[in-house]
């Protein structure tokens, strides 16, 4: 006989966290063509040269586990100063232990780097959100083989991104983010599991590769991000997991004015499509349906249906959860429609 244990209760906190917040903003530049990202992300990514974006992808997609902070820092510049003084071999060792759960410790303890073929064959693809790029991993391997070059490249790139792109944007958003943190902190989350807390704060369900990570989480820190859009991002170093979510006030504190014109434009563009409206009509009639059922009922190509469902989810009009196996199931999110209507109702007061 086997027993399925109930999820444990977690300690829920909220933080501004300028380091993880800005690292998340930088990561979003690698997803600038994804539905739902904001204009700052798109314009900043477009402003980078081909060489800058290449370095950015190496640093943010492959090498991230080498330099992510292992303590709290009061500001991004303070974190960069400390990073510049770190022993570069420790940065490589941290990467190896994180990305190669089976063999990383062996190489880290010997202070060595594996050959390129072993590196590419053994790297933990489950840790990567992007498609495999051989040249990208070859560049990362070369830096890991030369720890001082690894540290200098990471610090130089992050410093230039902070100076040229992040500083003004962070100063513009910091006060609003502090208000959001304070608003969430005024509520109680005692007795919640990680899944309940994530749903309460973000209206999103955690599934897929989040499950194993959350099973080891004791403290859940929520960080409001100005650039993550309708997505969720986690930094998991059990027993602490940080969850980045779209910066917004708790439902009880929100007003129509909380929706920005940029957010409204994204939402209206999402609704201005016949196929997406057909999906919404179907879900309005049927309630929750899984992706394959929606595609079949509307006679859509699988790729087209997946794209439209992703766009509706990214804009917040659908709630997504993991069904049986790898199936994704969807239902209408009425809160997002109410929010859109509240904003539009302001214009009915003009005359």
C-alpha positions as CSV (number, residue, x, y, z in Angstrom):
1,X,0.0,0.0,0.0
2,X,1.2,3.5,-0.8
3,X,0.2,6.8,0.6
4,X,0.2,10.1,-1.4
5,X,1.3,12.8,1.0
6,X,-0.5,16.1,1.0
7,X,1.5,19.2,-0.1
8,X,3.2,20.9,2.8
9,X,2.4,24.4,4.0
10,X,4.9,27.1,3.0
11,X,6.0,30.4,4.4
12,X,4.8,33.1,1.9
13,X,6.7,36.4,1.6
14,X,6.8,39.3,-0.9
15,X,9.9,41.3,-1.8
16,X,11.1,44.0,-4.2
17,X,14.4,42.1,-4.7
18,X,16.2,44.4,-7.2
19,X,18.7,41.7,-8.2
20,X,16.3,38.9,-9.2
21,X,13.9,41.5,-10.5
22,X,16.4,42.9,-13.0
23,X,17.8,39.5,-13.9
24,X,14.2,38.5,-14.8
25,X,13.9,41.6,-17.0
26,X,17.1,40.8,-18.7
27,X,15.9,37.2,-19.3
28,X,12.7,38.5,-20.9
29,X,14.8,40.1,-23.7
30,X,15.5,36.6,-25.0
31,X,11.7,36.1,-25.4
32,X,11.0,39.5,-27.0
33,X,8.9,38.0,-29.8
34,X,6.7,36.0,-27.4
35,X,3.0,37.1,-27.1
36,X,2.3,39.4,-24.2
37,X,5.7,41.0,-23.6
38,X,5.7,44.8,-23.1
39,X,7.1,47.5,-25.3
40,X,10.2,48.1,-23.1
41,X,11.2,44.5,-23.6
42,X,10.6,44.6,-27.4
43,X,12.4,48.0,-27.9
44,X,15.3,47.1,-25.7
45,X,15.9,43.8,-27.5
46,X,15.7,45.5,-30.8
47,X,18.3,48.1,-29.8
48,X,20.9,45.4,-29.1
49,X,23.4,44.7,-31.8
50,X,23.7,41.1,-33.2
51,X,26.9,40.6,-31.1
52,X,25.3,42.0,-27.9
53,X,22.3,39.7,-28.3
54,X,24.6,36.8,-28.9
55,X,26.5,37.5,-25.7
56,X,23.2,38.1,-23.9
57,X,21.9,34.7,-24.9
58,X,25.0,32.9,-23.8
59,X,24.9,34.7,-20.4
60,X,21.2,34.5,-19.7
61,X,20.2,31.2,-21.4
62,X,23.2,29.0,-20.6
63,X,25.4,30.4,-17.9
64,X,22.8,31.8,-15.5
65,X,23.3,29.3,-12.7
66,X,27.0,30.3,-12.4
67,X,26.2,33.8,-11.2
68,X,22.7,34.0,-9.8
69,X,22.9,35.5,-6.2
70,X,23.1,33.2,-3.2
71,X,22.3,36.0,-0.8
72,X,20.3,39.2,-0.7
73,X,21.7,42.4,-2.1
74,X,20.3,45.9,-1.6
75,X,20.8,47.0,-5.2
76,X,21.9,45.6,-8.6
77,X,25.2,47.6,-8.6
78,X,26.1,46.2,-5.2
79,X,25.5,42.7,-6.5
80,X,27.7,43.4,-9.6
81,X,30.5,44.7,-7.4
82,X,30.4,41.6,-5.3
83,X,30.2,39.4,-8.4
84,X,33.3,41.0,-9.9
85,X,35.3,40.0,-6.7
86,X,34.1,36.4,-6.7
87,X,36.6,33.6,-7.3
88,X,35.9,32.6,-10.9
89,X,36.5,28.9,-10.3
90,X,33.6,29.0,-7.7
91,X,31.3,30.4,-10.4
92,X,32.2,27.5,-12.7
93,X,31.8,25.0,-9.9
94,X,28.3,26.3,-9.2
95,X,27.3,26.0,-12.8
96,X,28.6,22.4,-13.0
97,X,26.8,21.3,-9.9
98,X,23.5,22.8,-11.0
99,X,23.5,21.9,-14.7
100,X,25.0,18.4,-14.4
101,X,23.3,16.7,-11.5
102,X,25.0,13.4,-12.3
103,X,28.6,14.3,-13.1
104,X,28.9,18.0,-12.2
105,X,30.2,17.4,-8.6
106,X,33.0,15.2,-9.9
107,X,34.3,17.8,-12.3
108,X,33.8,20.7,-9.8
109,X,35.7,18.9,-7.0
110,X,38.6,18.3,-9.4
111,X,38.5,21.9,-10.7
112,X,38.3,20.7,-14.3
113,X,36.0,21.3,-17.2
114,X,34.7,18.4,-19.3
115,X,35.3,18.3,-23.1
116,X,32.8,19.9,-25.5
117,X,31.2,16.6,-26.6
118,X,30.5,15.5,-23.0
119,X,29.3,19.0,-22.2
120,X,26.7,19.0,-25.0
121,X,25.7,15.4,-24.4
122,X,25.2,15.6,-20.7
123,X,23.8,19.1,-20.1
124,X,20.4,19.1,-18.3
125,X,18.0,20.2,-21.1
126,X,15.2,20.3,-18.6
127,X,16.7,23.4,-17.2
128,X,16.5,25.3,-20.5
129,X,13.5,27.1,-21.8
130,X,15.0,27.6,-25.3
131,X,15.7,25.3,-28.2
132,X,19.2,23.8,-28.3
133,X,21.8,25.9,-30.1
134,X,25.1,24.1,-30.7
135,X,27.1,27.3,-31.3
136,X,25.6,28.9,-28.2
137,X,26.7,26.0,-26.0
138,X,30.1,25.9,-27.6
139,X,30.7,29.6,-26.7
140,X,29.5,28.9,-23.1
141,X,31.9,25.9,-22.9
142,X,34.8,28.0,-24.0
143,X,34.1,30.5,-21.2
144,X,33.7,27.8,-18.6
145,X,37.0,26.4,-19.7
146,X,38.6,29.8,-18.8
147,X,37.0,30.8,-15.4
148,X,38.5,34.4,-15.4
149,X,37.1,35.0,-18.8
150,X,33.7,33.6,-17.6
151,X,33.5,36.0,-14.7
152,X,34.7,39.0,-16.8
153,X,32.3,38.3,-19.6
154,X,29.3,38.0,-17.2
155,X,30.2,41.0,-15.2
156,X,31.0,43.2,-18.2
157,X,27.8,42.3,-20.0
158,X,25.5,42.7,-16.9
159,X,27.1,46.0,-16.1
160,X,26.7,47.4,-19.6
161,X,23.0,46.3,-19.6
162,X,22.5,47.9,-16.3
163,X,24.1,51.2,-17.3
164,X,22.6,51.4,-20.8
165,X,19.2,49.9,-20.4
166,X,18.1,49.0,-16.9
167,X,18.9,52.0,-14.6
168,X,16.3,54.5,-15.8
169,X,13.7,51.8,-16.2
170,X,14.2,50.5,-12.7
171,X,14.0,54.0,-11.3
172,X,10.8,54.6,-13.2
173,X,9.2,51.4,-11.7
174,X,10.6,51.1,-8.3
175,X,8.1,53.1,-6.3
176,X,5.1,51.3,-8.0
177,X,6.7,47.9,-7.2
178,X,7.2,48.9,-3.6
179,X,3.5,49.8,-3.4
180,X,2.5,46.4,-4.8
181,X,4.7,44.5,-2.4
182,X,3.2,46.5,0.5
183,X,-0.3,45.8,-0.7
184,X,0.2,42.0,-0.9
185,X,2.0,42.0,2.5
186,X,-1.2,43.4,4.1
187,X,-3.0,40.1,3.4
188,X,-2.5,36.8,5.2
189,X,-1.4,33.6,3.4
190,X,-1.0,31.5,6.5
191,X,-1.7,27.8,6.1
192,X,-1.4,27.8,2.3
193,X,0.5,25.2,0.2
194,X,2.7,26.5,-2.5
195,X,0.1,25.7,-5.1
196,X,-2.6,27.6,-3.2
197,X,-0.3,30.6,-2.7
198,X,0.6,30.7,-6.4
199,X,-3.0,30.5,-7.5
200,X,-4.1,33.2,-4.9
201,X,-1.4,35.7,-6.0
202,X,-1.2,35.1,-9.7
203,X,-4.4,33.3,-10.7
204,X,-2.2,30.7,-12.4
205,X,-1.7,27.0,-11.7
206,X,1.7,25.5,-11.2
207,X,2.3,22.3,-13.1
208,X,4.9,20.5,-15.3
209,X,8.5,20.9,-14.0
210,X,7.3,23.2,-11.2
211,X,5.9,20.2,-9.2
212,X,9.2,18.6,-8.3
213,X,10.7,22.0,-7.4
214,X,7.7,23.0,-5.2
215,X,7.8,19.7,-3.4
216,X,11.1,20.8,-1.8
217,X,10.0,24.4,-1.2
218,X,9.5,25.7,2.4
219,X,9.7,29.4,1.7
220,X,8.0,31.0,-1.3
221,X,9.0,34.6,-2.1
222,X,6.8,36.5,-4.6
223,X,8.5,39.3,-6.6
224,X,6.4,41.6,-8.8
225,X,8.1,42.3,-12.1
226,X,7.4,45.2,-14.5
227,X,8.5,43.2,-17.6
228,X,7.5,39.6,-17.2
229,X,4.0,40.1,-18.7
230,X,1.5,37.3,-18.2
231,X,4.1,34.7,-17.5
232,X,5.6,33.2,-14.4
233,X,9.3,32.7,-13.7
234,X,10.9,30.9,-10.8
235,X,14.4,30.9,-9.3
236,X,14.5,27.7,-7.2
237,X,17.2,27.0,-4.7
238,X,15.4,24.8,-2.2
239,X,14.2,25.3,0.4
240,X,13.6,28.8,-1.0
241,X,11.8,29.4,-4.3
242,X,11.3,32.9,-5.8
243,X,8.4,33.4,-8.1
244,X,8.4,36.4,-10.5
245,X,4.9,37.5,-11.5
246,X,3.3,40.4,-13.5
247,X,3.3,43.5,-11.3
248,X,-0.3,44.1,-10.2
249,X,-2.2,45.0,-7.1
250,X,-4.2,42.3,-5.2
251,X,-7.7,42.0,-6.5
252,X,-9.2,43.8,-3.5
253,X,-6.9,46.8,-4.1
254,X,-7.2,47.1,-7.8
255,X,-9.2,49.7,-9.7
256,X,-9.8,50.4,-13.3
257,X,-6.9,52.8,-13.3
258,X,-4.5,50.0,-12.5
259,X,-4.8,48.7,-16.1
260,X,-2.4,50.7,-18.2
261,X,-3.1,51.7,-21.8
262,X,-0.3,49.4,-23.0
263,X,-1.9,46.5,-21.2
264,X,-5.3,47.4,-22.7
265,X,-3.9,47.5,-26.2
266,X,-2.4,44.0,-25.8
267,X,-5.7,42.7,-24.6
268,X,-7.8,44.3,-27.3
269,X,-5.4,43.1,-30.0
270,X,-5.8,39.6,-28.6
271,X,-9.6,39.8,-28.8
272,X,-9.6,41.2,-32.4
273,X,-9.3,37.8,-34.1
274,X,-12.2,35.6,-35.3
275,X,-10.5,32.3,-34.3
276,X,-9.7,33.5,-30.8
277,X,-13.3,34.8,-30.4
278,X,-14.6,31.3,-31.5
279,X,-12.4,29.7,-28.9
280,X,-13.8,32.0,-26.2
281,X,-17.4,31.3,-27.4
282,X,-16.8,27.6,-27.2
283,X,-15.4,27.7,-23.7
284,X,-18.2,30.0,-22.6
285,X,-20.7,27.3,-23.7
286,X,-18.7,24.2,-22.6
287,X,-16.7,25.4,-19.6
288,X,-13.2,23.9,-19.4
289,X,-11.8,22.0,-22.4
290,X,-8.4,20.5,-23.1
291,X,-6.4,21.8,-26.1
292,X,-7.0,18.7,-28.3
293,X,-10.8,19.0,-27.8
294,X,-10.8,22.7,-28.7
295,X,-8.7,22.0,-31.9
296,X,-11.0,19.2,-32.9
297,X,-14.3,21.0,-32.2
298,X,-13.2,24.1,-34.2
299,X,-11.4,22.1,-36.9
300,X,-8.2,23.9,-36.4
301,X,-4.6,22.9,-37.3
302,X,-2.8,21.8,-34.2
303,X,-0.1,24.5,-34.6
304,X,-2.7,27.2,-35.2
305,X,-4.8,26.2,-32.2
306,X,-1.8,26.1,-29.9
307,X,-0.7,29.6,-31.0
308,X,-4.2,31.1,-30.4
309,X,-4.5,29.4,-27.0
310,X,-1.1,30.7,-26.0
311,X,-2.0,34.2,-27.0
312,X,-5.3,34.1,-25.1
313,X,-3.5,32.7,-22.0
314,X,-0.7,35.3,-22.3
315,X,-3.3,38.1,-22.3
316,X,-4.9,36.6,-19.2
317,X,-8.3,35.7,-20.9
318,X,-7.8,32.0,-20.3
319,X,-6.8,30.0,-17.2
320,X,-4.5,27.2,-18.0
321,X,-3.9,24.0,-16.1
322,X,-2.2,20.7,-16.6
323,X,-4.6,17.9,-17.5
324,X,-4.0,14.2,-17.7
325,X,-0.5,13.5,-19.0
326,X,0.9,16.4,-20.9
327,X,-2.5,17.8,-22.0
328,X,-3.2,21.4,-21.3
329,X,-6.8,22.4,-20.4
330,X,-8.3,25.9,-20.6
331,X,-11.2,27.8,-19.1
332,X,-12.3,31.5,-19.3
333,X,-10.8,33.8,-16.7
334,X,-13.7,36.2,-15.9
335,X,-11.6,38.4,-13.8
336,X,-9.6,39.6,-16.9
337,X,-12.8,40.4,-18.8
338,X,-14.1,42.4,-15.8
339,X,-10.8,44.3,-15.6
340,X,-11.0,45.2,-19.3
341,X,-14.6,46.3,-19.0
342,X,-13.8,48.4,-15.9
343,X,-11.2,50.3,-17.9
344,X,-13.5,50.8,-20.9
345,X,-16.3,52.0,-18.7
346,X,-14.3,55.1,-17.9
347,X,-15.1,56.4,-21.4
348,X,-18.8,56.1,-20.8
349,X,-18.5,58.9,-18.2
350,X,-17.4,61.5,-20.7
351,X,-20.8,62.7,-21.7
